[in-house]
Amino acid sequence: MKTYAGKTALVTGASSGIGKALAESLAARGANLILVARSADRLEHLATALRGKGVEATVIAADLAQPGAAARLHAEVERHGLCVDLLVNNAGFGKWGRFEGESLATYGEMIALNIQAVLELCHLFMPGMAARGDCGVLNISSAVAFVPLPWTAVYAASKAFVLSFSEALSYEFKGKGVQVTVLCPGNTESNFAAVAYAAARPRAPDDSAAMVADVGLDALLAGRASIISGNNKKVAWLPRILSRERVVALVGETWRKRLLVLGVPV
Ligand SMILES: NC(=O)c1ccc[n+]([C@@H]2O[C@H](COP(=O)([O-])OP(=O)(O)OC[C@H]3O[C@@H](n4cnc5c(N)ncnc54)[C@H](OP(=O)(O)O)[C@@H]3O)[C@@H](O)[C@H]2O)c1
């Protein structure tokens, strides 16, 4: 994929944060948008702003953590007569704190959204993309995908799935007209922290959502399988230079202290 101009991009989690920034950057680069999230009002607001800039924007409100949601979204896209050239799997959430402090229902929802929906949307959209060629998939993982992260264990494991899955697909689809790229952001300006622990003290983001979005979109055009945005590359190196035991102790202790400062009980 060499350009986004004239392409149709479906962005999940487009109502806020990194997803909204991805949609805005894609629109600025000449793509038409299919905007997906649960908050129809926020998506409509964004769609109106994008249409004002000459872009076609379609809103499909969906809760992607529900069983069958990905198939319903795929059918809805076809009902609109649209063809997806770029699939952006961005919707996701995490939780900070003790493992036993969250319910199994919350962890189930996290796995359904962060893993199952990504898997299903790739499976539904990628065959058509490969048949047409000149298409792409941008999956949003995290810098924490490279390490196990105590007090955020399920989220970090879910993002490890996205990283591994995406890199494998990137190789499998090489030369088949579908560029698969996985973007691993660090602490980025968005609603993520408020969702991860509602009562946490404000945490200053290291990176802007707009910068992170552009890093991911540029990496896909450059044919990269993976990219880490911002100053977060050290974490990917840790498992190459330390034992797994040392890595988990190091990141776990650093993260535990940071969570205590944020007011999250650990
Ligand atoms: N911000 C960071 O520091 C950071 C770091 C690494 C990775 N990430 C990853 O970046 C991605 C975007 O997160 P963000 O930081 O931009 O957080 P955010 O501002 O909270 O955005 C999350 C997006 O996902 C949507 N969403 C949540 N649950 C959904 C569901 N069940 N069905 C459909 N859409 C749903 C939300 O919209 P609705 O509420 O309207 O549904 C929202 O648009 C996530 O995959 C996250 O794991 C973020």
The ligand as an SDF file (V2000), in Angstrom:
LIG
                    3D

 48 52  0  0  0  0  0  0  0  0999 V2000
   -3.2890    5.4270   25.5760 N   0  0  0  0  0  0  0  0  0  0  0  0
   -2.2780    4.6280   25.8450 C   0  0  0  0  0  0  0  0  0  0  0  0
   -1.4160    4.9430   26.6790 O   0  0  0  0  0  0  0  0  0  0  0  0
   -2.1440    3.3210   25.0940 C   0  0  0  0  0  0  0  0  0  0  0  0
   -0.9060    2.6650   25.1460 C   0  0  0  0  0  0  0  0  0  0  0  0
   -0.7560    1.4750   24.4460 C   0  0  0  0  0  0  0  0  0  0  0  0
   -1.8080    0.9580   23.7080 C   0  0  0  0  0  0  0  0  0  0  0  0
   -3.0080    1.6110   23.6810 N   0  0  0  0  0  0  0  0  0  0  0  0
   -4.0880    1.0120   22.8840 C   0  0  0  0  0  0  0  0  0  0  0  0
   -4.5970    1.9790   22.0090 O   0  0  0  0  0  0  0  0  0  0  0  0
   -5.9330    1.6370   21.6390 C   0  0  0  0  0  0  0  0  0  0  0  0
   -6.8110    2.8700   21.7440 C   0  0  0  0  0  0  0  0  0  0  0  0
   -6.9340    3.2520   23.1030 O   0  0  0  0  0  0  0  0  0  0  0  0
   -6.8660    4.7570   23.5850 P   0  0  0  0  0  0  0  0  0  0  0  0
   -5.6320    4.9290   24.3610 O   0  0  0  0  0  0  0  0  0  0  0  0
   -7.1310    5.6950   22.4540 O   0  0  0  0  0  0  0  0  0  0  0  0
   -8.0590    4.7590   24.6380 O   0  0  0  0  0  0  0  0  0  0  0  0
   -9.5020    5.4270   24.6160 P   0  0  0  0  0  0  0  0  0  0  0  0
   -9.3770    6.9000   24.4410 O   0  0  0  0  0  0  0  0  0  0  0  0
  -10.1780    4.9160   25.8450 O   0  0  0  0  0  0  0  0  0  0  0  0
  -10.1790    4.8300   23.3140 O   0  0  0  0  0  0  0  0  0  0  0  0
  -10.6840    3.5160   23.2600 C   0  0  0  0  0  0  0  0  0  0  0  0
  -11.6350    3.4120   22.0830 C   0  0  0  0  0  0  0  0  0  0  0  0
  -12.1680    2.0790   22.0500 O   0  0  0  0  0  0  0  0  0  0  0  0
  -13.5870    2.1390   21.9850 C   0  0  0  0  0  0  0  0  0  0  0  0
  -14.1950    0.9910   22.6390 N   0  0  0  0  0  0  0  0  0  0  0  0
  -14.0600    0.6250   23.9450 C   0  0  0  0  0  0  0  0  0  0  0  0
  -14.7890   -0.4660   24.1920 N   0  0  0  0  0  0  0  0  0  0  0  0
  -15.4110   -0.8020   23.0310 C   0  0  0  0  0  0  0  0  0  0  0  0
  -16.3190   -1.8290   22.6430 C   0  0  0  0  0  0  0  0  0  0  0  0
  -16.7570   -2.7480   23.5210 N   0  0  0  0  0  0  0  0  0  0  0  0
  -16.7540   -1.8660   21.3620 N   0  0  0  0  0  0  0  0  0  0  0  0
  -16.3340   -0.9250   20.4590 C   0  0  0  0  0  0  0  0  0  0  0  0
  -15.4830    0.0570   20.7600 N   0  0  0  0  0  0  0  0  0  0  0  0
  -15.0290    0.1250   22.0290 C   0  0  0  0  0  0  0  0  0  0  0  0
  -13.9400    3.4550   22.7050 C   0  0  0  0  0  0  0  0  0  0  0  0
  -15.1720    3.9900   22.2510 O   0  0  0  0  0  0  0  0  0  0  0  0
  -16.5950    3.8010   22.9840 P   0  0  0  0  0  0  0  0  0  0  0  0
  -16.3690    3.9700   24.4580 O   0  0  0  0  0  0  0  0  0  0  0  0
  -17.3990    4.8540   22.3430 O   0  0  0  0  0  0  0  0  0  0  0  0
  -17.0530    2.4380   22.5990 O   0  0  0  0  0  0  0  0  0  0  0  0
  -12.8090    4.3680   22.2130 C   0  0  0  0  0  0  0  0  0  0  0  0
  -13.1360    4.8990   20.9580 O   0  0  0  0  0  0  0  0  0  0  0  0
   -6.3450    0.4920   22.5830 C   0  0  0  0  0  0  0  0  0  0  0  0
   -6.2730   -0.7300   21.8890 O   0  0  0  0  0  0  0  0  0  0  0  0
   -5.2940    0.5590   23.6780 C   0  0  0  0  0  0  0  0  0  0  0  0
   -5.0920   -0.6980   24.2750 O   0  0  0  0  0  0  0  0  0  0  0  0
   -3.1870    2.7790   24.3590 C   0  0  0  0  0  0  0  0  0  0  0  0
  1  2  1  0
  2  3  2  0
  2  4  1  0
  4  5  1  0
  4 48  2  0
  5  6  2  0
  6  7  1  0
  7  8  2  0
  8  9  1  0
  8 48  1  0
  9 10  1  0
  9 46  1  0
 10 11  1  0
 11 12  1  0
 11 44  1  0
 12 13  1  0
 13 14  1  0
 14 15  2  0
 14 16  1  0
 14 17  1  0
 17 18  1  0
 18 19  2  0
 18 20  1  0
 18 21  1  0
 21 22  1  0
 22 23  1  0
 23 24  1  0
 23 42  1  0
 24 25  1  0
 25 26  1  0
 25 36  1  0
 26 27  1  0
 26 35  1  0
 27 28  2  0
 28 29  1  0
 29 30  1  0
 29 35  2  0
 30 31  1  0
 30 32  2  0
 32 33  1  0
 33 34  2  0
 34 35  1  0
 36 37  1  0
 36 42  1  0
 37 38  1  0
 38 39  2  0
 38 40  1  0
 38 41  1  0
 42 43  1  0
 44 45  1  0
 44 46  1  0
 46 47  1  0
M  CHG  2   8   1  16  -1
M  END
$$$$
